Amino acid sequence: MTRQFTLPVFASSCLLALLTTSASAQSPAPVPATDAEILAMITARVDIDKKGTGIVVGLIDPRGSRVISYGSLSAGGAPAGVDTVYEIGSITKVFTAILLSDMVLRGDVKLDDPIGAYLPANVKTPLFKGKPITLRELSAQLSGLPSTPPNLAPANPANPFADYTVPHMYAFLGSFEPTRASGELYGYSNYGVGLLGHILSLRAGSDVETLVRQRIGKPLGMDSTAITLSADMKKRLATGYGMPGVPAQNWDMPALAGMGALRSTTADMLKFVGANAGIIPSPLYPAMQAAHKPQHAIDQRPGESIALGWHILDKHGSHIVWHNGGTAGYRTYIGFDPDTRRGVVLMSNSHSGSDDIARRALNRAFPMTVYSPPPALIAALAKRGYDQLGAIYQELRAADPQFSLDEALVNQWGYEMLMQGKPEQSLAIFKLNISLYPASSNAHDSVAEAYEKNGRVAQAIASYRRALDIDPGAKNAQDRLEKLGVPAHGEPAPSR
């Protein structure tokens, strides 16, 4: 199973890969999902898909705002609602972008200033053939810096950025050797925007949290948007869940605050989205508009581009300016369509996002993502057993040629079975996945883990090796083989 810190999710979300229809001049005007449809979607996502314990959706247009919510802020807790607090993760990057845009309008910085102009003189900054990285490139994900700094070595992996310091940040920056000029290619970098927030705080003489509160939160009346939780916000904080029923630790990122440290509520985020969409008058609107301006197309993803902080999606007749966010136990989304003047906020306390629901709230032409095995499949398994999974799948396919199972869905299903202490069932699920997706390194890596849990070491080794054959960089397979004391290649170990 591929493992990585998930603050980043975000722009490379697998949901976007499902959206293949390009917007065109002939596309019909976007029709939003109804409130009843949204309620049905979030109810199913919580009760059937088990994605957290509650979801809150906020909607805004020129007529006003409204909130649709379902579930609770924790298992057995109070109802989730407009004032429930969530970690908003990488949505913080949009706040950092607006701070940058505002400082440009104030004359404090210029977009194309090199980053070294605002860092201590003893900090080495990367150059490629003499070209430096600029502030614009940090915000527009064009810096070429990696998403996660290689010198991140958390003492507590459940709170991975808590002990990452400014000296760590500078040490990596000084060691980074770019292989191409910045500004050429989109590449999502949490570190890069964290660095930008640090630079802006140095220039302004104030930390990121204070800048956000004074320059964005106060003008918009956002009283529940902060990094440091007040006593009242703590009472309203939703519990994040990494897996169904398993609480996740909250994240702290003091040095890289600009990349994802903010917490907020649906009420506050509706004000923020409304101001960005021009629905709510704000003195920040010129800075916000400047941040919405496209900076670069995103290669290999038609209809997608990057602005300052914001991403832009042009599909199904919609022009959506958006960003999502995720930490260990939260997934969030904000977006608006300046043409229809509709905006959406979605907050959830799940490890898995619901961007699809948020997009359908703006335009029901966007597809839903299927997270749970179809009921017909589950019913057949209950009657016939998991050893018949492959046969049942083929029968369902024969009855309906459109029936299919996504690789990520099957993989997640298998791991949920492992978490529930059902290794034999999980092995059957992972074996189905490799039969459906034999060229997937991750599918082979996952079935290897299931073989291990079932005590079938020889098969586990063979599957880890197959994962490495497909992807020589499959780190989990490398690590597991090393722990099993066998080389990456060679004869299978004897069964034991």
Steps between C-alpha positions, in 0.01 A plus 500: 500500500637840408551711810551874510401800705170618360496876561546534149241318328378714349547620147596158379185346644386182328157659471632728231604205289134404473405832346574448134239708323630842399292814531399653170302789365213255438486377859168568671491748786610330824212369708584457870390201704193566711519526877320165525757340269787644702349372824458154347863501379652601832273259690619212282862611530480484880264205556593274207853600403600560865691819417514666837209565733364818345513726196402867476434665162464878472355664188507867403367704209370858458177403678684403819655196663370178651642190664417132458649266758477140608655304784705595803833660583617172654371148553204546733569873523297815439359571153746647247397841376592840370723583801679164527878545474710296254862495395489642147846381395616624164216749464745703711703541180229725358526727806876513449444592134266785595754627754756501217264677262411757765866567578565553128222758487641666812840523331670280758614236251485425129376171357818440305739583780746214569442321827853581616413869515303441820693219669800544731822565309656176622220285352599345168220495242474277190600619155469325166740651245486821698119516523355530853163386630253788534213574736254452211639153432468394863133597507416363154660160566769559239804505728629150427539439874375163627168466676648365823855599604733198503638599840160458664561239772218535752537374852126436488380390153141565607590872520768512232578872474492588870877487551603625156680828569614806307862374511374176340326707233815697427720190501293329233473818292876537501554139393239492222646465151234572235508298177298755303410865518213601722190632325499231232280225645223469755604290799305512825727591790386525859850601600507776239188672631613448858820681402295778341304552820826522692639758256186714523511486879864615496416786266198611704667448837212284619418129507264340248216459750506867595514607135200284414303626798577869445498523122236242403305381803427840656380675180271204418375442854651152519520449875554122497791474258834447672795271550494515880166375626324711760320324785170556318634364170630191677147426621375522141785304342394191305700187572696396192495134396781331309302179454138431593475524877872573548567859618794677340734741671475868412791643305733784595739665253665803661775552241286421195175660619424660163452162337221358717474599865166682514181382670163650414122456483244485221361836613840669462584325175169612345605858571837431341356334190231766470761776504714321241198452275413870525170419672603659832658847464853511640803731487700184427327438168775657281760276666269201468435565131871525434549163668236343272692586183625182324877461509565171319317208343531167679665259259321177410177626658283677242277772641715549809730787590662660802461856626665641813411231751167420335442228243266555207280234342327562167273202433135417446428864423630617838793725585580403858768673707576259783730338752464204728675404818589199705682407816504165677131500585335780303407570137365838392417688178418854394414622152296746302395566142538871420271461197203357691600677825450187704739384770534189714675393820526138612640390836543141614686313774611215275833383359337489156367797307158587360607741227252329268206608717628858517536519123154355445366767735617749235421289193329160510674405173809407701502126584485339840786289628407149616668423832317187612451161334158480331220352716443215250861389544484517880171306505643223281813477718286464811330198344791332322816609681811695403661196336243555224586869453655459155209293370243741643677793336496328160131417537416862578707609200319258275163632619608863461801578276520848660567347842859560607709553812759777524848391611515753784157397625594130512832582666331709768238228553774244556677716757176567683458123533853477640419773750193301604713192571382303196824402323351216291229725356752777436726256313212399274432867425864582425528191275201626305674836461812350346285295263329823391814717503800269446729787395451690827798495734281619788252215448782243528646682801163490674436131436849434638401665827190283515708188436722603793198547727386150401842351581579419136851645490618344171203644312555836672862511386406408145236775491732764648754408233235528230410847630867597469525354149218730393622803698864487619422797727228318698636590844261294713590184307870578544458558873294186555746278313782645706310426823431148377874460446488416130641676193278683255566233240571128521337171572179498706551426867370162624147499640472537878 
